[in-house]
Amino acid sequence: MPNTATENKENKTAPMPSTMSVVAPAIGWLIPGAGHLAQKRWVRGLLLMVSIVSMYLLGLAMQGHVYKPNGGDILDMLGFVGDLGAGGLYIITRANDWGQGLISHATADYGTKFLIVAGLLNFISVADAYHIAIGKKP
Amino acid sequence: MPSITLTHFSAALVFALFASVVFGVTQRNTSHDQIRYGLYCFAMFVGGVFVAGWAMWLIRR
């Protein structure tokens, strides 16, 4: 008689995540769209990359403010979380000390929002890359 | 960094364009549905700009 208890235990254990399900979100966060490109979704990856990178660079060019982790204010912390979504772009920006100008006109405030939303859109992109990697999305 | 100044309307259009592309690509599965949903989102964003603009105009009067 087969050992049903062992079989049930084996069936209940979660499948091991594939390498791509870890790598794709990681590189997709570092380089927007790269998670899709790594899975040979060329058009989707390029569209995401162009959109998110353009939005982030426009935000910087509009003199938007880049938030730091120790902002103190709760809204600053939320802004930091949004900015952090841009991954490598955020790291490069902080390394070069860009995005530290004072918000002195309305479009600079738009620039700040562009930076945050670019990061948030990259979070969506990363989640999509993960869903493709685990086979949930074609 | 080079500086750029966009008008309120052009900034809203650029925002709508890029956000719609990402929404379209990530929220639908087939190419046809992605294009349709991207266009729908863009129309909603731009439509929202006009609605908000007219609403503010009415409030100001």
N, CA and C atoms of all chains as a GROMACS GRO file, in nm:
protein
  597
    1MET      N    1   0.085  -0.121   0.000
    1MET     CA    2   0.000   0.000   0.000
    1MET      C    3   0.088   0.125   0.000
    2PRO      N    4   0.059   0.218  -0.090
    2PRO     CA    5   0.143   0.338  -0.096
    2PRO      C    6   0.124   0.425   0.027
    3ASN      N    7   0.227   0.496   0.060
    3ASN     CA    8   0.222   0.583   0.177
    3ASN      C    9   0.150   0.713   0.139
    4THR      N   10   0.020   0.717   0.165
    4THR     CA   11  -0.061   0.833   0.123
    4THR      C   12  -0.026   0.958   0.202
    5ALA      N   13   0.013   0.940   0.328
    5ALA     CA   14   0.049   1.056   0.410
    5ALA      C   15   0.168   1.130   0.350
    6THR      N   16   0.265   1.053   0.303
    6THR     CA   17   0.384   1.115   0.242
    6THR      C   18   0.346   1.184   0.111
    7GLU      N   19   0.258   1.116   0.032
    7GLU     CA   20   0.216   1.176  -0.096
    7GLU      C   21   0.142   1.308  -0.073
    8ASN      N   22   0.051   1.306   0.026
    8ASN     CA   23  -0.023   1.429   0.055
    8ASN      C   24   0.069   1.541   0.097
    9LYS      N   25   0.170   1.505   0.177
    9LYS     CA   26   0.265   1.607   0.223
    9LYS      C   27   0.341   1.666   0.105
   10GLU      N   28   0.378   1.576   0.010
   10GLU     CA   29   0.451   1.625  -0.107
   10GLU      C   30   0.365   1.715  -0.194
   11ASN      N   31   0.234   1.677  -0.204
   11ASN     CA   32   0.145   1.758  -0.287
   11ASN      C   33   0.120   1.896  -0.227
   12LYS      N   34   0.124   1.902  -0.092
   12LYS     CA   35   0.093   2.029  -0.028
   12LYS      C   36   0.210   2.127  -0.029
   13THR      N   37   0.331   2.075  -0.045
   13THR     CA   38   0.446   2.166  -0.043
   13THR      C   39   0.443   2.255  -0.166
   14ALA      N   40   0.474   2.381  -0.145
   14ALA     CA   41   0.470   2.478  -0.255
   14ALA      C   42   0.581   2.447  -0.355
   15PRO      N   43   0.552   2.467  -0.485
   15PRO     CA   44   0.656   2.443  -0.585
   15PRO      C   45   0.770   2.543  -0.568
   16MET      N   46   0.890   2.496  -0.598
   16MET     CA   47   1.006   2.584  -0.589
   16MET      C   48   0.995   2.694  -0.694
   17PRO      N   49   1.021   2.819  -0.656
   17PRO     CA   50   1.014   2.926  -0.755
   17PRO      C   51   1.127   2.911  -0.856
   18SER      N   52   1.092   2.938  -0.983
   18SER     CA   53   1.195   2.929  -1.085
   18SER      C   54   1.290   3.046  -1.069
   19THR      N   55   1.406   3.032  -1.128
   19THR     CA   56   1.506   3.139  -1.118
   19THR      C   57   1.452   3.268  -1.176
   20MET      N   58   1.380   3.254  -1.289
   20MET     CA   59   1.329   3.374  -1.356
   20MET      C   60   1.227   3.450  -1.270
   21SER      N   61   1.153   3.377  -1.185
   21SER     CA   62   1.053   3.446  -1.102
   21SER      C   63   1.118   3.534  -0.996
   22VAL      N   64   1.246   3.514  -0.973
   22VAL     CA   65   1.321   3.600  -0.880
   22VAL      C   66   1.402   3.704  -0.956
   23VAL      N   67   1.464   3.658  -1.065
   23VAL     CA   68   1.554   3.747  -1.141
   23VAL      C   69   1.476   3.856  -1.214
   24ALA      N   70   1.365   3.817  -1.279
   24ALA     CA   71   1.290   3.914  -1.360
   24ALA      C   72   1.240   4.035  -1.278
   25PRO      N   73   1.176   4.012  -1.162
   25PRO     CA   74   1.135   4.130  -1.084
   25PRO      C   75   1.255   4.213  -1.036
   26ALA      N   76   1.363   4.145  -1.001
   26ALA     CA   77   1.480   4.217  -0.950
   26ALA      C   78   1.540   4.309  -1.055
   27ILE      N   79   1.564   4.255  -1.174
   27ILE     CA   80   1.625   4.342  -1.277
   27ILE      C   81   1.521   4.438  -1.334
   28GLY      N   82   1.393   4.398  -1.326
   28GLY     CA   83   1.287   4.491  -1.368
   28GLY      C   84   1.278   4.612  -1.277
   29TRP      N   85   1.309   4.592  -1.149
   29TRP     CA   86   1.311   4.705  -1.056
   29TRP      C   87   1.435   4.793  -1.081
   30LEU      N   88   1.549   4.727  -1.101
   30LEU     CA   89   1.672   4.804  -1.123
   30LEU      C   90   1.667   4.882  -1.254
   31ILE      N   91   1.623   4.816  -1.361
   31ILE     CA   92   1.613   4.880  -1.492
   31ILE      C   93   1.470   4.862  -1.541
   32PRO      N   94   1.390   4.969  -1.542
   32PRO     CA   95   1.249   4.954  -1.582
   32PRO      C   96   1.234   4.886  -1.718
   33GLY      N   97   1.150   4.784  -1.724
   33GLY     CA   98   1.125   4.712  -1.849
   33GLY      C   99   1.218   4.594  -1.872
   34ALA      N  100   1.328   4.588  -1.798
   34ALA     CA  101   1.427   4.481  -1.821
   34ALA      C  102   1.372   4.344  -1.780
   35GLY      N  103   1.280   4.342  -1.685
   35GLY     CA  104   1.220   4.215  -1.644
   35GLY      C  105   1.143   4.150  -1.757
   36HIS      N  106   1.081   4.234  -1.841
   36HIS     CA  107   1.008   4.183  -1.958
   36HIS      C  108   1.106   4.145  -2.068
   37LEU      N  109   1.209   4.227  -2.087
   37LEU     CA  110   1.307   4.199  -2.192
   37LEU      C  111   1.379   4.066  -2.164
   38ALA      N  112   1.407   4.039  -2.036
   38ALA     CA  113   1.475   3.915  -2.000
   38ALA      C  114   1.391   3.793  -2.032
   39GLN      N  115   1.259   3.812  -2.041
   39GLN     CA  116   1.169   3.701  -2.073
   39GLN      C  117   1.123   3.706  -2.219
   40LYS      N  118   1.200   3.781  -2.298
   40LYS     CA  119   1.178   3.791  -2.442
   40LYS      C  120   1.044   3.855  -2.478
   41ARG      N  121   0.992   3.939  -2.389
   41ARG     CA  122   0.873   4.021  -2.422
   41ARG      C  123   0.927   4.156  -2.469
   42TRP      N  124   0.979   4.156  -2.593
   42TRP     CA  125   1.055   4.272  -2.640
   42TRP      C  126   0.971   4.399  -2.649
   43VAL      N  127   0.855   4.389  -2.712
   43VAL     CA  128   0.774   4.510  -2.733
   43VAL      C  129   0.724   4.565  -2.600
   44ARG      N  130   0.671   4.475  -2.517
   44ARG     CA  131   0.621   4.519  -2.386
   44ARG      C  132   0.734   4.583  -2.305
   45GLY      N  133   0.849   4.516  -2.305
   45GLY     CA  134   0.963   4.567  -2.228
   45GLY      C  135   1.007   4.704  -2.275
   46LEU      N  136   1.016   4.722  -2.407
   46LEU     CA  137   1.060   4.851  -2.461
   46LEU      C  138   0.958   4.961  -2.431
   47LEU      N  139   0.829   4.927  -2.446
   47LEU     CA  140   0.725   5.027  -2.415
   47LEU      C  141   0.731   5.070  -2.269
   48LEU      N  142   0.748   4.972  -2.179
   48LEU     CA  143   0.757   5.005  -2.036
   48LEU      C  144   0.882   5.086  -2.007
   49MET      N  145   0.994   5.044  -2.066
   49MET     CA  146   1.120   5.115  -2.042
   49MET      C  147   1.112   5.260  -2.089
   50VAL      N  148   1.066   5.280  -2.212
   50VAL     CA  149   1.057   5.416  -2.268
   50VAL      C  150   0.963   5.502  -2.183
   51SER      N  151   0.848   5.445  -2.147
   51SER     CA  152   0.748   5.524  -2.072
   51SER      C  153   0.800   5.563  -1.934
   52ILE      N  154   0.850   5.466  -1.860
   52ILE     CA  155   0.890   5.492  -1.721
   52ILE      C  156   1.016   5.579  -1.716
   53VAL      N  157   1.115   5.545  -1.799
   53VAL     CA  158   1.238   5.625  -1.798
   53VAL      C  159   1.211   5.768  -1.845
   54SER      N  160   1.130   5.783  -1.950
   54SER     CA  161   1.097   5.918  -1.999
   54SER      C  162   1.027   5.998  -1.892
   55MET      N  163   0.932   5.934  -1.824
   55MET     CA  164   0.857   6.005  -1.721
   55MET      C  165   0.951   6.049  -1.607
   56TYR      N  166   1.041   5.961  -1.569
   56TYR     CA  167   1.134   5.993  -1.461
   56TYR      C  168   1.227   6.108  -1.502
   57LEU      N  169   1.282   6.099  -1.624
   57LEU     CA  170   1.375   6.203  -1.670
   57LEU      C  171   1.304   6.337  -1.687
   58LEU      N  172   1.180   6.332  -1.735
   58LEU     CA  173   1.103   6.457  -1.745
   58LEU      C  174   1.081   6.518  -1.607
   59GLY      N  175   1.053   6.432  -1.510
   59GLY     CA  176   1.036   6.481  -1.372
   59GLY      C  177   1.161   6.550  -1.321
   60LEU      N  178   1.276   6.490  -1.350
   60LEU     CA  179   1.402   6.553  -1.309
   60LEU      C  180   1.424   6.685  -1.383
   61ALA      N  181   1.396   6.684  -1.515
   61ALA     CA  182   1.417   6.805  -1.596
   61ALA      C  183   1.321   6.917  -1.555
   62MET      N  184   1.207   6.880  -1.498
   62MET     CA  185   1.111   6.982  -1.452
   62MET      C  186   1.145   7.031  -1.312
   63GLN      N  187   1.264   6.997  -1.264
   63GLN     CA  188   1.314   7.039  -1.132
   63GLN      C  189   1.232   6.977  -1.019
   64GLY      N  190   1.184   6.854  -1.041
   64GLY     CA  191   1.108   6.786  -0.936
   64GLY      C  192   1.198   6.750  -0.818
   65HIS      N  193   1.134   6.731  -0.704
   65HIS     CA  194   1.207   6.701  -0.581
   65HIS      C  195   1.218   6.549  -0.563
   66VAL      N  196   1.338   6.502  -0.530
   66VAL     CA  197   1.358   6.359  -0.502
   66VAL      C  198   1.364   6.341  -0.351
   67TYR      N  199   1.278   6.255  -0.299
   67TYR     CA  200   1.269   6.236  -0.154
   67TYR      C  201   1.380   6.145  -0.102
   68LYS      N  202   1.419   6.174   0.023
   68LYS     CA  203   1.520   6.092   0.091
   68LYS      C  204   1.450   6.003   0.194
   69PRO      N  205   1.517   5.893   0.237
   69PRO     CA  206   1.450   5.801   0.330
   69PRO      C  207   1.418   5.862   0.466
   70ASN      N  208   1.499   5.956   0.511
   70ASN     CA  209   1.478   6.009   0.646
   70ASN      C  210   1.411   6.146   0.641
   71GLY      N  211   1.299   6.152   0.568
   71GLY     CA  212   1.230   6.280   0.553
   71GLY      C  213   1.165   6.330   0.680
   72GLY      N  214   1.124   6.237   0.768
   72GLY     CA  215   1.061   6.278   0.893
   72GLY      C  216   0.910   6.285   0.879
   73ASP      N  217   0.862   6.361   0.782
   73ASP     CA  218   0.719   6.376   0.760
   73ASP      C  219   0.663   6.251   0.693
   74ILE      N  220   0.539   6.213   0.726
   74ILE     CA  221   0.479   6.091   0.670
   74ILE      C  222   0.463   6.102   0.518
   75LEU      N  223   0.429   6.222   0.471
   75LEU     CA  224   0.414   6.240   0.326
   75LEU      C  225   0.548   6.228   0.255
   76ASP      N  226   0.655   6.274   0.322
   76ASP     CA  227   0.790   6.257   0.266
   76ASP      C  228   0.826   6.110   0.255
   77MET      N  229   0.786   6.034   0.357
   77MET     CA  230   0.816   5.890   0.354
   77MET      C  231   0.742   5.822   0.240
   78LEU      N  232   0.615   5.860   0.220
   78LEU     CA  233   0.538   5.802   0.110
   78LEU      C  234   0.600   5.842  -0.024
   79GLY      N  235   0.645   5.967  -0.032
   79GLY     CA  236   0.714   6.012  -0.153
   79GLY      C  237   0.840   5.932  -0.178
   80PHE      N  238   0.910   5.900  -0.070
   80PHE     CA  239   1.031   5.819  -0.083
   80PHE      C  240   1.000   5.680  -0.136
   81VAL      N  241   0.892   5.621  -0.084
   81VAL     CA  242   0.852   5.487  -0.131
   81VAL      C  243   0.822   5.491  -0.281
   82GLY      N  244   0.750   5.596  -0.324
   82GLY     CA  245   0.721   5.610  -0.466
   82GLY      C  246   0.848   5.626  -0.548
   83ASP      N  247   0.935   5.715  -0.504
   83ASP     CA  248   1.061   5.739  -0.576
   83ASP      C  249   1.145   5.612  -0.584
   84LEU      N  250   1.145   5.536  -0.473
   84LEU     CA  251   1.228   5.416  -0.466
   84LEU      C  252   1.188   5.312  -0.570
   85GLY      N  253   1.064   5.317  -0.614
   85GLY     CA  254   1.017   5.222  -0.716
   85GLY      C  255   1.095   5.232  -0.845
   86ALA      N  256   1.154   5.347  -0.871
   86ALA     CA  257   1.228   5.364  -0.997
   86ALA      C  258   1.361   5.289  -0.996
   87GLY      N  259   1.399   5.232  -0.882
   87GLY     CA  260   1.515   5.144  -0.875
   87GLY      C  261   1.646   5.210  -0.910
   88GLY      N  262   1.707   5.162  -1.018
   88GLY     CA  263   1.838   5.213  -1.059
   88GLY      C  264   1.836   5.362  -1.089
   89LEU      N  265   1.726   5.409  -1.144
   89LEU     CA  266   1.716   5.553  -1.174
   89LEU      C  267   1.726   5.635  -1.046
   90TYR      N  268   1.661   5.586  -0.940
   90TYR     CA  269   1.665   5.656  -0.812
   90TYR      C  270   1.807   5.653  -0.754
   91ILE      N  271   1.873   5.539  -0.767
   91ILE     CA  272   2.010   5.526  -0.714
   91ILE      C  273   2.104   5.622  -0.786
   92ILE      N  274   2.092   5.628  -0.920
   92ILE     CA  275   2.177   5.719  -0.998
   92ILE      C  276   2.148   5.864  -0.959
   93THR      N  277   2.019   5.895  -0.944
   93THR     CA  278   1.980   6.032  -0.908
   93THR      C  279   2.040   6.074  -0.774
   94ARG      N  280   2.029   5.985  -0.676
   94ARG     CA  281   2.083   6.017  -0.543
   94ARG      C  282   2.234   6.024  -0.546
   95ALA      N  283   2.298   5.936  -0.626
   95ALA     CA  284   2.444   5.936  -0.634
   95ALA      C  285   2.496   6.067  -0.692
   96ASN      N  286   2.420   6.124  -0.787
   96ASN     CA  287   2.462   6.249  -0.849
   96ASN      C  288   2.403   6.372  -0.780
   97ASP      N  289   2.327   6.349  -0.674
   97ASP     CA  290   2.266   6.457  -0.596
   97ASP      C  291   2.175   6.545  -0.682
   98TRP      N  292   2.105   6.481  -0.776
   98TRP     CA  293   2.007   6.554  -0.856
   98TRP      C  294   1.875   6.561  -0.779
   99GLY      N  295   1.786   6.645  -0.827
   99GLY     CA  296   1.651   6.651  -0.771
   99GLY      C  297   1.645   6.712  -0.632
  100GLN      N  298   1.737   6.802  -0.601
  100GLN     CA  299   1.738   6.863  -0.468
  100GLN      C  300   1.693   7.008  -0.470
  101GLY      N  301   1.646   7.054  -0.586
  101GLY     CA  302   1.606   7.193  -0.596
  101GLY      C  303   1.479   7.222  -0.519
  102LEU      N  304   1.462   7.348  -0.482
  102LEU     CA  305   1.339   7.388  -0.414
  102LEU      C  306   1.226   7.397  -0.516
  103ILE      N  307   1.106   7.359  -0.474
  103ILE     CA  308   0.991   7.365  -0.563
  103ILE      C  309   0.943   7.510  -0.567
  104SER      N  310   0.984   7.582  -0.672
  104SER     CA  311   0.956   7.725  -0.676
  104SER      C  312   0.848   7.761  -0.776
  105HIS      N  313   0.803   7.666  -0.858
  105HIS     CA  314   0.694   7.695  -0.951
  105HIS      C  315   0.610   7.570  -0.972
  106ALA      N  316   0.492   7.587  -1.031
  106ALA     CA  317   0.393   7.480  -1.037
  106ALA      C  318   0.446   7.358  -1.112
  107THR      N  319   0.516   7.380  -1.222
  107THR     CA  320   0.561   7.265  -1.300
  107THR      C  321   0.668   7.186  -1.227
  108ALA      N  322   0.739   7.250  -1.133
  108ALA     CA  323   0.835   7.174  -1.051
  108ALA      C  324   0.759   7.076  -0.962
  109ASP      N  325   0.643   7.118  -0.913
  109ASP     CA  326   0.561   7.026  -0.834
  109ASP      C  327   0.512   6.912  -0.922
  110TYR      N  328   0.478   6.944  -1.047
  110TYR     CA  329   0.443   6.837  -1.141
  110TYR      C  330   0.562   6.742  -1.157
  111GLY      N  331   0.681   6.798  -1.165
  111GLY     CA  332   0.802   6.714  -1.178
  111GLY      C  333   0.814   6.617  -1.063
  112THR      N  334   0.786   6.664  -0.942
  112THR     CA  335   0.789   6.576  -0.824
  112THR      C  336   0.690   6.462  -0.841
  113LYS      N  337   0.571   6.496  -0.890
  113LYS     CA  338   0.469   6.391  -0.909
  113LYS      C  339   0.510   6.295  -1.021
  114PHE      N  340   0.573   6.348  -1.125
  114PHE     CA  341   0.622   6.261  -1.232
  114PHE      C  342   0.720   6.157  -1.177
  115LEU      N  343   0.811   6.204  -1.090
  115LEU     CA  344   0.912   6.114  -1.033
  115LEU      C  345   0.845   6.005  -0.949
  116ILE      N  346   0.749   6.045  -0.866
  116ILE     CA  347   0.682   5.947  -0.779
  116ILE      C  348   0.602   5.847  -0.863
  117VAL      N  349   0.527   5.899  -0.959
  117VAL     CA  350   0.441   5.810  -1.039
  117VAL      C  351   0.526   5.718  -1.127
  118ALA      N  352   0.640   5.766  -1.176
  118ALA     CA  353   0.728   5.677  -1.254
  118ALA      C  354   0.772   5.559  -1.167
  119GLY      N  355   0.803   5.586  -1.041
  119GLY     CA  356   0.840   5.477  -0.950
  119GLY      C  357   0.724   5.382  -0.925
  120LEU      N  358   0.605   5.437  -0.905
  120LEU     CA  359   0.488   5.352  -0.880
  120LEU      C  360   0.454   5.268  -1.003
  121LEU      N  361   0.467   5.329  -1.121
  121LEU     CA  362   0.441   5.253  -1.244
  121LEU      C  363   0.542   5.140  -1.259
  122ASN      N  364   0.665   5.164  -1.212
  122ASN     CA  365   0.765   5.057  -1.220
  122ASN      C  366   0.731   4.943  -1.125
  123PHE      N  367   0.669   4.974  -1.010
  123PHE     CA  368   0.622   4.866  -0.922
  123PHE      C  369   0.521   4.778  -0.996
  124ILE      N  370   0.429   4.842  -1.070
  124ILE     CA  371   0.330   4.765  -1.148
  124ILE      C  372   0.402   4.680  -1.253
  125SER      N  373   0.502   4.740  -1.316
  125SER     CA  374   0.579   4.668  -1.419
  125SER      C  375   0.650   4.547  -1.359
  126VAL      N  376   0.706   4.565  -1.240
  126VAL     CA  377   0.776   4.454  -1.171
  126VAL      C  378   0.678   4.342  -1.140
  127ALA      N  379   0.559   4.378  -1.090
  127ALA     CA  380   0.458   4.276  -1.060
  127ALA      C  381   0.417   4.202  -1.187
  128ASP      N  382   0.408   4.274  -1.298
  128ASP     CA  383   0.371   4.211  -1.425
  128ASP      C  384   0.480   4.115  -1.471
  129ALA      N  385   0.606   4.156  -1.455
  129ALA     CA  386   0.717   4.068  -1.493
  129ALA      C  387   0.714   3.939  -1.410
  130TYR      N  388   0.679   3.953  -1.282
  130TYR     CA  389   0.670   3.834  -1.195
  130TYR      C  390   0.557   3.742  -1.241
  131HIS      N  391   0.443   3.801  -1.275
  131HIS     CA  392   0.330   3.719  -1.320
  131HIS      C  393   0.362   3.646  -1.450
  132ILE      N  394   0.438   3.708  -1.537
  132ILE     CA  395   0.480   3.640  -1.660
  132ILE      C  396   0.574   3.525  -1.624
  133ALA      N  397   0.665   3.550  -1.529
  133ALA     CA  398   0.765   3.448  -1.493
  133ALA      C  399   0.701   3.324  -1.432
  134ILE      N  400   0.594   3.343  -1.354
  134ILE     CA  401   0.530   3.226  -1.290
  134ILE      C  402   0.422   3.166  -1.379
  135GLY      N  403   0.402   3.222  -1.499
  135GLY     CA  404   0.306   3.165  -1.594
  135GLY      C  405   0.164   3.209  -1.573
  136LYS      N  406   0.142   3.308  -1.487
  136LYS     CA  407   0.007   3.356  -1.464
  136LYS      C  408  -0.043   3.444  -1.578
  137LYS      N  409   0.052   3.500  -1.653
  137LYS     CA  410   0.016   3.588  -1.765
  137LYS      C  411   0.098   3.547  -1.886
  138PRO      N  412   0.037   3.545  -2.005
  138PRO     CA  413   0.113   3.504  -2.125
  138PRO      C  414   0.219   3.606  -2.166
  139MET      N  415   2.149   6.859  -1.460
  139MET     CA  416   2.035   6.816  -1.541
  139MET      C  417   1.982   6.933  -1.623
  140PRO      N  418   1.952   6.910  -1.751
  140PRO     CA  419   1.888   7.016  -1.829
  140PRO      C  420   1.748   7.045  -1.775
  141SER      N  421   1.709   7.170  -1.789
  141SER     CA  422   1.579   7.210  -1.734
  141SER      C  423   1.475   7.220  -1.845
  142ILE      N  424   1.353   7.186  -1.813
  142ILE     CA  425   1.245   7.193  -1.910
  142ILE      C  426   1.121   7.250  -1.838
  143THR      N  427   1.046   7.332  -1.910
  143THR     CA  428   0.924   7.387  -1.852
  143THR      C  429   0.807   7.350  -1.941
  144LEU      N  430   0.717   7.272  -1.887
  144LEU     CA  431   0.596   7.234  -1.960
  144LEU      C  432   0.479   7.316  -1.908
  145THR      N  433   0.382   7.340  -1.996
  145THR     CA  434   0.258   7.403  -1.949
  145THR      C  435   0.179   7.299  -1.870
  146HIS      N  436   0.079   7.345  -1.797
  146HIS     CA  437  -0.004   7.254  -1.718
  146HIS      C  438  -0.066   7.148  -1.810
  147PHE      N  439  -0.118   7.195  -1.926
  147PHE     CA  440  -0.189   7.103  -2.015
  147PHE      C  441  -0.093   7.002  -2.078
  148SER      N  442   0.022   7.049  -2.126
  148SER     CA  443   0.115   6.956  -2.189
  148SER      C  444   0.169   6.856  -2.086
  149ALA      N  445   0.191   6.901  -1.962
  149ALA     CA  446   0.236   6.809  -1.858
  149ALA      C  447   0.130   6.701  -1.833
  150ALA      N  448   0.003   6.743  -1.832
  150ALA     CA  449  -0.105   6.646  -1.811
  150ALA      C  450  -0.113   6.546  -1.927
  151LEU      N  451  -0.091   6.596  -2.050
  151LEU     CA  452  -0.096   6.507  -2.167
  151LEU      C  453   0.018   6.405  -2.164
  152VAL      N  454   0.138   6.452  -2.131
  152VAL     CA  455   0.254   6.361  -2.126
  152VAL      C  456   0.233   6.257  -2.016
  153PHE      N  457   0.183   6.304  -1.901
  153PHE     CA  458   0.154   6.213  -1.790
  153PHE      C  459   0.053   6.107  -1.836
  154ALA      N  460  -0.053   6.151  -1.901
  154ALA     CA  461  -0.158   6.059  -1.947
  154ALA      C  462  -0.102   5.957  -2.046
  155LEU      N  463  -0.016   6.004  -2.136
  155LEU     CA  464   0.040   5.915  -2.238
  155LEU      C  465   0.121   5.802  -2.174
  156PHE      N  466   0.217   5.839  -2.089
  156PHE     CA  467   0.306   5.738  -2.032
  156PHE      C  468   0.231   5.644  -1.936
  157ALA      N  469   0.143   5.701  -1.854
  157ALA     CA  470   0.068   5.617  -1.760
  157ALA      C  471  -0.024   5.520  -1.836
  158SER      N  472  -0.084   5.569  -1.946
  158SER     CA  473  -0.174   5.483  -2.023
  158SER      C  474  -0.098   5.368  -2.089
  159VAL      N  475   0.022   5.396  -2.138
  159VAL     CA  476   0.102   5.289  -2.199
  159VAL      C  477   0.131   5.180  -2.097
  160VAL      N  478   0.173   5.220  -1.977
  160VAL     CA  479   0.206   5.120  -1.873
  160VAL      C  480   0.080   5.045  -1.830
  161PHE      N  481  -0.031   5.115  -1.810
  161PHE     CA  482  -0.155   5.047  -1.773
  161PHE      C  483  -0.197   4.948  -1.882
  162GLY      N  484  -0.191   4.992  -2.007
  162GLY     CA  485  -0.232   4.905  -2.117
  162GLY      C  486  -0.147   4.779  -2.124
  163VAL      N  487  -0.015   4.795  -2.112
  163VAL     CA  488   0.076   4.681  -2.126
  163VAL      C  489   0.060   4.584  -2.009
  164THR      N  490   0.040   4.637  -1.888
  164THR     CA  491   0.044   4.550  -1.770
  164THR      C  492  -0.093   4.494  -1.730
  165GLN      N  493  -0.201   4.560  -1.769
  165GLN     CA  494  -0.330   4.519  -1.716
  165GLN      C  495  -0.411   4.431  -1.811
  166ARG      N  496  -0.364   4.408  -1.931
  166ARG     CA  497  -0.435   4.323  -2.026
  166ARG      C  498  -0.337   4.222  -2.088
  167ASN      N  499  -0.391   4.113  -2.143
  167ASN     CA  500  -0.306   4.004  -2.189
  167ASN      C  501  -0.276   4.008  -2.339
  168THR      N  502  -0.377   4.028  -2.422
  168THR     CA  503  -0.352   4.025  -2.566
  168THR      C  504  -0.321   4.164  -2.618
  169SER      N  505  -0.252   4.168  -2.733
  169SER     CA  506  -0.212   4.297  -2.790
  169SER      C  507  -0.332   4.385  -2.819
  170HIS      N  508  -0.437   4.324  -2.873
  170HIS     CA  509  -0.558   4.399  -2.906
  170HIS      C  510  -0.618   4.463  -2.782
  171ASP      N  511  -0.629   4.384  -2.676
  171ASP     CA  512  -0.686   4.437  -2.551
  171ASP      C  513  -0.597   4.542  -2.489
  172GLN      N  514  -0.465   4.523  -2.503
  172GLN     CA  515  -0.372   4.620  -2.446
  172GLN      C  516  -0.388   4.757  -2.513
  173ILE      N  517  -0.400   4.755  -2.646
  173ILE     CA  518  -0.416   4.882  -2.718
  173ILE      C  519  -0.549   4.948  -2.680
  174ARG      N  520  -0.654   4.867  -2.677
  174ARG     CA  521  -0.786   4.922  -2.642
  174ARG      C  522  -0.786   4.981  -2.502
  175TYR      N  523  -0.728   4.908  -2.407
  175TYR     CA  524  -0.730   4.956  -2.268
  175TYR      C  525  -0.640   5.079  -2.253
  176GLY      N  526  -0.527   5.081  -2.325
  176GLY     CA  527  -0.438   5.198  -2.321
  176GLY      C  528  -0.509   5.321  -2.374
  177LEU      N  529  -0.580   5.306  -2.486
  177LEU     CA  530  -0.654   5.419  -2.542
  177LEU      C  531  -0.766   5.463  -2.448
  178TYR      N  532  -0.832   5.364  -2.385
  178TYR     CA  533  -0.940   5.397  -2.289
  178TYR      C  534  -0.883   5.479  -2.173
  179CYS      N  535  -0.770   5.434  -2.118
  179CYS     CA  536  -0.709   5.506  -2.005
  179CYS      C  537  -0.669   5.647  -2.048
  180PHE      N  538  -0.611   5.659  -2.167
  180PHE     CA  539  -0.568   5.791  -2.215
  180PHE      C  540  -0.690   5.884  -2.228
  181ALA      N  541  -0.797   5.831  -2.285
  181ALA     CA  542  -0.919   5.911  -2.300
  181ALA      C  543  -0.973   5.953  -2.164
  182MET      N  544  -0.969   5.863  -2.066
  182MET     CA  545  -1.018   5.895  -1.932
  182MET      C  546  -0.931   6.002  -1.866
  183PHE      N  547  -0.799   5.988  -1.882
  183PHE     CA  548  -0.708   6.088  -1.823
  183PHE      C  549  -0.736   6.226  -1.884
  184VAL      N  550  -0.737   6.231  -2.018
  184VAL     CA  551  -0.754   6.361  -2.085
  184VAL      C  552  -0.895   6.415  -2.059
  185GLY      N  553  -0.994   6.326  -2.062
  185GLY     CA  554  -1.130   6.369  -2.030
  185GLY      C  555  -1.138   6.425  -1.889
  186GLY      N  556  -1.068   6.361  -1.796
  186GLY     CA  557  -1.065   6.409  -1.658
  186GLY      C  558  -1.003   6.547  -1.647
  187VAL      N  559  -0.902   6.572  -1.730
  187VAL     CA  560  -0.838   6.706  -1.731
  187VAL      C  561  -0.939   6.812  -1.772
  188PHE      N  562  -1.015   6.783  -1.877
  188PHE     CA  563  -1.115   6.881  -1.924
  188PHE      C  564  -1.227   6.899  -1.821
  189VAL      N  565  -1.274   6.789  -1.763
  189VAL     CA  566  -1.380   6.799  -1.662
  189VAL      C  567  -1.332   6.881  -1.542
  190ALA      N  568  -1.210   6.850  -1.495
  190ALA     CA  569  -1.156   6.924  -1.380
  190ALA      C  570  -1.136   7.071  -1.416
  191GLY      N  571  -1.090   7.096  -1.538
  191GLY     CA  572  -1.068   7.234  -1.581
  191GLY      C  573  -1.197   7.314  -1.583
  192TRP      N  574  -1.302   7.255  -1.642
  192TRP     CA  575  -1.431   7.326  -1.645
  192TRP      C  576  -1.489   7.340  -1.505
  193ALA      N  577  -1.470   7.238  -1.420
  193ALA     CA  578  -1.520   7.246  -1.282
  193ALA      C  579  -1.453   7.363  -1.209
  194MET      N  580  -1.322   7.377  -1.228
  194MET     CA  581  -1.252   7.488  -1.161
  194MET      C  582  -1.296   7.621  -1.216
  195TRP      N  583  -1.323   7.625  -1.348
  195TRP     CA  584  -1.371   7.749  -1.408
  195TRP      C  585  -1.506   7.789  -1.349
  196LEU      N  586  -1.594   7.689  -1.330
  196LEU     CA  587  -1.727   7.718  -1.272
  196LEU      C  588  -1.715   7.763  -1.126
  197ILE      N  589  -1.623   7.701  -1.052
  197ILE     CA  590  -1.606   7.739  -0.911
  197ILE      C  591  -1.554   7.883  -0.901
  198ARG      N  592  -1.466   7.917  -0.995
  198ARG     CA  593  -1.405   8.051  -0.988
  198ARG      C  594  -1.505   8.162  -1.015
  199ARG      N  595  -1.609   8.130  -1.095
  199ARG     CA  596  -1.706   8.234  -1.132
  199ARG      C  597  -1.800   8.268  -1.016
   0.00000   0.00000   0.00000
